Amino acid sequence: MPHGAERDALRGEIVQAWLPMAERLAGRFRNRGEALDDLRQVAALGLVKAVDRYDPERGNAFESYAVPTVTGEIKRHFRDHMWTLHVPRRVQDLRNRVRFARQDLSQTISGRAPTVAEIAERARMSEEDAATGLEALDSFTALSLDAELPGSDDGYALRDTLGGADPALDVVVDREAVKPCLARLPERERTILYMRFFGDMTQSRIAEHLGISQMHVSRLISRCCGRVRDEVMREAPRHPAAVPAEYEESAPAEVTRAAA
C-alpha cells in the first residue's frame, strides 16, 4: 500500500493485534536485571520493525518472521544497555552458554559447584572458553567502590583494597641518569653528598665530621652538583629519554636528590 492515512491505520491494527505475542516474548526475559515494563516496550519496538520489514512475497508466515525479530531486539537491548562493562559479543554468547550449562549441572550435582571441565563438556566448548564465560558472569554489573566486601563485618569496602601510585616511579629515570655521574665523583665528594642528601646532615655537622670548614663543605656541594648536572646535560643528546626537559631549569641540588 502507498504511504498515507489508510496504510498507517492498518499498520496500527496489525501491531495492536500482535502485541500480546510481543509481551509474551518479553516475559521470557524477566528477572534478568531489567524491569518487565521496559522489556515490553523494547519488544513492542521490535514488533513495529517486524511489521515494517515483513515481505509477504517471500512466502513465510508473519509469525515466523516476527518472533526472531522481536527476540533479537530484546537481546540487543541487553547487549547494548545492560552491561556495565563493554564485553565483546563472542564473550557474551559464551557467558549465556556457560550460565545455562551451570544451571543444568546444578540440578544434577549436589553438594558442590560444577567444575570448569564439567561446564565445558555440557556446553560443548573448550575449557578456556568456559573459563572466559565464567569470568564474564561477573562483568554484567559492577560493584561500587564503597560496596562492603562479602564476609566483612567492619565495613571494609572495595575502595580499601586499591593501592596508590608510587611516587618513586616518577624519579626512576632521573635516578638512573645521575647514578653514573655520582659514581665518577671523588670519594670525599661522594661522602659529603651522601651525608647531606641521604643522611640529612647539616653542612655544619658534615664540616665537623670531616674536619673542614662549613664554607668549604658548601663550596664542595655546589661544585659537585654543578658537575653532575653538566655531565647529565652533556649525555642527554645521546640518551634523549634519560633526562627530562625540566633538568634544563632544575637546581643542582635537585639533580643530586634524584639519585636518592
N, C-alpha and C positions, 0 to 999 in steps of 0.2 A: 504494500500500500504506500502511496505517496505520503510525505510528511504533511501533517495537518491535524485538526482537532479530532477527526474521526479515528485516525491512527493512534493518537495519544490516548483516547478513551478506551480503545480496545487493548492497548498495551497495559493500561492501568488495571483493566479487568483480569487480564492474564496473570499479572503479578499478584493481584489480590487472591486469585483462585489457588495459586501455587504457594502462597505464603506459609500455610501450615506445614508444608513439606520442608521449607527452609528452616522453620523454627524447630522441627524435629531434628534436623541435621545439626543445628546449633546446640541442642540438648545433649548430643553425644560428647561435646567438649566441655561440659560443665565440670566444676571442681578442679580446674586446672589453672587457677590464679586469675581468671578474668570473670567479670560479672556476666551473668546469663543474659541480661538485657543488652549489654554491649555485643555479645556474640550474636544475638538475634538481629541486631542492626547490621552487623557485618554480613550475616547470611542473607538478609534482605537485599543488601547491595549486590552480593553475588548472584542472587536471583534476577535482579534487574539486568545485570550484564548478560546472564544466560538468555533472557528474553530478547535482548537487543541483538545478540550474536547468533542465535539459533537459525539454522538454514534448513527448512523442511525438505528442500530438494535433495538433501543427502540421504533421505530415506530412513533416518533414525528417529525414534520417538523422542519427544521433548524431555521426558524424564531421564532418559539415559544420557542426555547431554547436560541437563540442569544439575543433577546430583553431583557429578565430579566438579562442575564449575563452582557450585556453592561451597563444597567441601574444600576445594583448593583456595577459595577466597578466605575461608576461616583459618586454614593452615598458614597462609601468607600473613594474616594478621598476627598470629602467634610468633611467626618468624621475625617480622619486621618491628613489632611494637612491644612484645612481651619479654624479650631477652634483655636483661640488664647489660650484659657484655655482648659484644659483636662476636658471633660464632659462625664459621662457615656452614653452608647448607649441608655439606657432607657430614660434618660433626653433629649437626642437629639430627640428621637421619640416624646416625649411629646411636645417639642418645635415646631416640624413640625405640629403636630395636632392642637396645640394652634394657630399657625400662620395662618393656613388655616381657622380655625374657626373664628378667629378675622377678617380676610379678608371678609368672607361671611357675618358676622354680620355688618360690616361697610357699606355694601351696603343696608342693610335694616334699620339700626338705624342711625338717623341723629341728629346732634347737640351734641352728647356726645360719649364717648368711651364705648364699651361694658364692662359690669362688669365681674368679675371673675365667678360669678354664671352663667351668660348667656353663657360665653365661655365654661364652664364645661358642660352645658347642650347640646350645639351644638356639642362639641367634644366627648360627651358621656364618660365623665371621672369625677372623683371626683373633688371638688373644690381645694383640696390640690394638686392634680396632675396638675390642671390648673395653680395654683399659681407657682408651680415649673417650668412649661413650660414657663410662662411669665418671670420668673427670668432668664431662660436660653436664652431668646431672646437677652439679653444684654451681654451674655458670648461668642458670636460668634467672636466678635472683642474687643480689649482692647484699652482704651484711653491712650495716652501718659501722663505722669505726668506733662508735660509742656502744655497740652491742656487747652485752656481757657474754663472755665465753662460756660454753657448756661446762658444767661442773665447778664453776667458780662461785664461791659464796661470799667473796669480799669485794664484789664489784669490779673485778679485773676484766677490763674491756680489750677489744681487739687493738685499740689505739696504743695500749700499754706494751704491746709486743713489737711495735715498729721502732726501728733504730733511727738514728740521726746521721747526718752527713759528718764524716770525719774531717775536721779542719786541717789535719796533717796532709790530706791528699792535695790541698791547694799549693803546698810548698815542695812537693816531691821533685818537680823539675828544677826549681830553684836550688834545692839542696844538692842535687846531682851536679848542677852546673858549677857550684863553688867548691865542691869537695876536692877535686884535683888541685885547684888553686891553693887551697888551705894546706894541702899536703906538701906543696913545694916551699912553704914558708920555713924559715929557720926555726929550730926547736924552741928557742926562747920566745919568739913571737907567737908561735902556736900555743905555748903555755899561757902567755898573757891573754890571748883571745879566749882560750878555754876557761880561764878563771873569771874573765869578765862576762862572757856571754853564756857560758854553761854553768859556771859556779856562782854566778850572780854576785861576784865580789866587787866592791868599790875600787876605784883607782888607788885610793889611799891604802887599802888593805893589800892590794897587789904590790904596790911600791914597798910596803913594809916587809912583805914576804920575800921579795927579790932583792931587797937592799938597795933600791934605787929611788929616785925622787918621783913624786906623784906627777910632776910635769913631764918627766921623761916617759912615764907609762902612758900618759895622754898622747904624746907625740908618736910613740910606737903603735898605739892602737889606730890612730888616724892614718899613719903611713901604711900599716898592714891592710886596713880596709880599703884604702885607695888602690893599693897594689892588686888586691883580689878583684876589685871592681874593674880595673883596667884590663886584667887578664881575661875576665869573663867577657867583656865587651869586644876584645880582640878575637876571641874564639867564636863569637856569635855568628859571623858570616859563614863559618864552616859548619856550624851546628845551629841553624836558624830556629829549630824547635826547642833548643836547650835553654835559651834565655828569653824571657818575656819582654815585651816592649817597655814595660814600666821600669825596667832596670835603668833605662836611659835617664830617668829623673830621680832614681832612688838614692837615698843617703848611703854612705859607705857602711855605716853600722848595720843598716837593713840587709845589705848583701851578706854580711857575716852571720847575722841571725838566721838567714835561710839555711845555713849548714846545720842548725840545730834540728 
